[in-house]
Amino acid sequence: MKMHGMYRTVDENIYHCLPKNVWKQVDDAYKILQKKWNGPPVPIFVFPADETNTRIKKDFNGKSGLAFKDKLFLFVSKHNTQSEIKAVLTHEYNHVCRLKYYKKAEANYTILDTVILEGLAENAVREHCGESELASWTNYYSDERLHKIVEQLIIPNQNVKRNERKYPDLLYGKGFYPKMVGYCAGYYLVKQYMNSTKLQTNAILGLESEEFVKEYL
């Protein structure tokens, strides 16, 4: 989990690195989201974030998480505000709900499925927490460029599987790909869909990934 932003040193003072009352803040926000999205009950584990991780600091505002269908982990620092903690919880718990409602085995996810997964989660942050709490990567590219990115990179590679080398390159923007390209494309696609349909997060959690890219197919 260290690659996802977890604190790298374990000692008896580890929890001094967390914000005060973090567990109550997380529990209160979680109960609201669970009711709002009719989500599954899951245990939530909170650990200090690795404050030396420059990617986490720059792209994710110094916080991160890791979600599974039956549990989730949050990595935060004592410098994170209550609204920032709410935002990372919202993003990660949205993943949990997507995994519940989208009837496709996670092992069979394509790059398009993951792009939409990330887009749904960050649009949930926009809807539930406000644009001020969005991750910095949501502003990396203009809508015009993102439209081209979807046309030229995401659609031609939409069936790339998780075990293929190109998958992490497309998701995170490694090699010659634009930085955080998959995340940015997903946020753009889901936002465009929500704006055009006037639907909110709870209504689109189970939609097929292809529904969000119909105009490109």
Residue pairs with C-beta under 8 A, 6 or more apart in sequence:
1 47
1 66
1 73
1 75
2 8
2 50
4 64
4 65
4 66
4 73
4 75
5 49
5 50
5 53
5 56
5 60
5 63
5 64
5 65
5 75
6 47
6 48
6 49
6 50
6 73
6 75
7 14
7 17
7 47
7 48
7 49
7 50
7 51
7 75
8 50
8 52
14 47
14 48
15 48
16 78
17 48
17 77
17 78
18 46
18 47
18 48
18 76
18 77
18 78
19 25
19 76
19 77
19 78
19 79
19 80
19 81
19 82
19 85
22 46
22 76
22 85
23 46
25 82
25 85
25 86
26 44
26 46
26 74
26 85
26 89
27 44
29 85
29 86
29 89
29 90
30 44
30 89
30 93
33 39
33 89
33 90
33 93
33 94
33 128
34 40
34 41
34 93
36 128
36 202
37 93
37 94
37 97
37 201
37 202
37 205
38 202
39 93
39 96
39 97
39 100
40 69
40 70
40 96
40 97
40 100
42 70
42 71
42 72
42 93
42 96
43 71
43 72
44 71
44 72
44 73
44 74
44 89
45 71
45 72
45 73
45 74
46 73
46 74
46 76
47 73
47 74
47 75
48 75
48 76
48 77
48 78
49 56
49 62
49 63
49 64
49 75
49 76
49 77
49 80
50 56
50 75
51 57
51 62
51 77
51 79
56 62
56 63
56 64
56 75
58 136
59 135
59 136
59 137
59 180
60 88
60 135
60 136
60 137
61 84
61 135
61 136
62 77
62 79
62 80
62 84
63 74
63 75
63 76
63 77
63 80
63 84
63 85
63 87
63 88
64 74
64 75
64 88
65 72
65 73
65 74
65 75
65 88
65 89
65 91
65 92
66 72
66 73
66 75
66 92
67 73
67 92
67 93
67 95
67 96
67 99
68 96
68 99
69 96
69 99
69 100
69 106
72 92
72 93
72 95
72 96
73 92
74 85
74 88
74 89
74 92
76 84
76 85
76 88
80 88
83 129
83 132
83 133
84 133
86 128
86 129
86 133
87 125
87 129
87 133
87 134
90 121
90 124
90 125
90 128
90 129
91 121
91 122
91 124
91 125
91 135
92 121
94 120
94 121
94 124
94 125
94 201
94 205
95 117
95 121
97 205
98 117
98 120
98 121
98 205
99 106
100 205
101 205
101 206
102 113
102 205
102 206
102 207
102 208
102 209
103 206
104 113
107 162
108 161
109 117
109 161
109 162
110 158
110 159
110 160
110 161
110 162
110 209
111 154
111 157
111 158
111 159
111 160
111 161
111 166
111 167
111 170
111 171
111 182
112 154
112 158
112 159
112 209
112 210
112 213
113 209
114 162
114 167
114 171
114 182
114 186
115 154
115 171
115 182
115 183
115 185
115 186
115 189
115 209
116 186
116 189
116 190
116 209
116 212
117 186
118 171
118 182
118 183
118 186
118 187
119 183
119 185
119 186
119 187
119 188
119 189
119 190
119 191
119 212
120 186
120 190
120 201
120 204
120 205
122 134
122 135
122 138
122 183
122 186
122 187
122 190
123 187
123 190
123 191
123 194
123 201
124 201
125 133
125 134
125 135
126 134
126 138
126 191
127 194
127 200
127 201
128 201
135 183
137 179
137 180
137 183
137 184
137 187
138 184
138 187
140 178
140 179
140 180
140 184
141 149
141 178
141 184
141 188
143 188
146 184
146 185
146 188
147 188
149 178
149 181
149 184
149 185
149 188
150 185
150 188
150 189
150 213
150 216
151 216
153 170
153 177
153 181
153 185
154 170
154 182
154 185
154 213
155 213
155 216
155 217
157 166
157 170
158 213
160 166
160 167
160 170
161 167
168 174
169 175
169 177
170 177
170 181
170 182
171 181
171 182
171 183
172 179
172 180
172 181
172 182
172 183
173 179
173 180
173 181
173 182
178 184
189 212
189 213
190 204
190 212
193 199
193 204
193 211
193 212
194 200
194 204
197 204
210 217
